[in-house]
Amino acid sequence: MFLIAEKVFLLKGLNRVPGIFRHLYTLLVVMVGWALFYFEDMDALGAFFTRAFVYAPTGISSTHLILGYLPLMIAAGAAATPIAQWVSKKGWARSAVLEGLFYTAVFLLSVASLVSQSYNPFIYFRF
Amino acid sequence: MKKRDTVTCLLFCGFLVGAMLLFLLLPKAAFSEKEKRYLTEAPAFSWEALASGAFGADLEAYLADHVPGRDGFVGLCAYFDLLTGRQIDAPVYAARGGRLLEPPAAWDPDAAARNMDAISKFASAVGQRVDVLLIPSAGAALEDTICGLHDSYDDEAMIRDIYAMAGDNVSCLDVTDTFLQSPRREELYYRTDHHWTSLGAYRGYRAYQQLRGRTWLPEEAFSVETVPGFRGSTYSRSGLWLTKPENLELWQAEGDFTVTNAETEGTHDGLFYRERLEELDKYTVFLDGNHSLVRIHHPQGQGNLLVIRDSFSNCLGTFLANSYETVTLVDLRYYKKPVSELFAEEAFTDVLVCYSIGNFLTDPNLIWLR
């Protein structure tokens, strides 16, 4: 849908605005697109977009949640830009051994994160 | 391709092939003791299941439950999350001194009102005074020891608000102050489990006997047997496998005790089920863990007590038994008959509703109290 819109008219407009706006446009479309694929229930989708775009005060625990994930978000944000390449050249990419160890660690942590999701302990055994 | 890229590629493929071979070769566990559940079994293939997508979903669940080194990966993820500040989203908070705490219970005014109302109605229906004891959580007592970001505990206010809803024939026992301010509060709760310790349960027992104007056994009347190597529910949930085990105490006083429960044939001599100490979750040593109905007979005691309860009373029951001739413990999560029918069979002198604050706010079964 967005592809057609871009071919027909959007592209002309996009080519004329600075790169930062093109970036923002892409991210907005990608995020909305992911949400469309994630939700199978239209009500839940509606509720999600309402929360995403309409201001609503939240409790302290949401602030905690954002703070808790901040280090990961900063790392992920940096990894999506050329900063990552610069850091890798100065860091692990200097030696083959270091690079191997780094990728192994990242890979194992990713696997661990996926495997953990199936870990589902109960407090009591149900009889 | 650079030589270095070839090595990276080989490493990656090696992991995939290695994990697959290990999965195929390693024996599959049927039961996970830490999770207290049966792991998914290999799905049987059929064309219908494949077409409906059920086969794929089942296969995925089966693979996820039997990943080689699953516990190790769970632990790795738990420690990585903790060290990178994501404890806030973890199922269990890590606190100083190797302590693992449940996050705070969420306040639910509807559930509180509904459950207190059920208790008040029950009290007028049976025409007898009913006592209520809500136990504050370990996190509320030890909030200051939690490492890093955490949501705050409000047990004191929640218990006070719930007690304010009590009906005429209901009397409430508030142990919040004595528990949360106690200089020994670290000893009142386990480090690796969400329950109160034997000392905590003893304090609860003493407070209840004081409320009823009855005598209680002093601490010195008990001989304490220490069992090492206990790792409880918060340990299993946390994934922080390096947490040290702790001691569990069996407090035993003079007297004869026989225990029966609705799920097991025959009677059991003594309050402690020592064979349960061989298991990972040793808390079931107290009255054999959760049962719908448990009766403890103690000929030297006086009075007949009914306790409507959650698992905290497995341990509390072993203390109450010292003072009463009969203690009947009913767990509404499993007991599905009207409790008032028990009154026809037995003349209860005391009736106690004892819940941990978390369970009181989340258990949907209290409305069946009638």
Interface residues (C-beta under 8 A of the other chain):
Chain A: I60 S61 H64 L65 L67 G68 Y69 L70 P71 L72 A96 E99 G100 Y103 T104 F107 L108 L109 V111 A112 S113 V115 S116 Q117 S118 Y119 N120 P121 F122 I123 Y124 F125 F127
Chain B: R4 V7 T8 L11 F12 F15 S32 K34 E35 K36 R37 A61 A64 D65 V67 R70 F73 V74 L76 C77 A78 F80 T84 G85 R86 Q87 I88 D89 L149 H150 D151 S152 H194 S233 S236 R237 G239 E263 G289 N290 S311 Y334
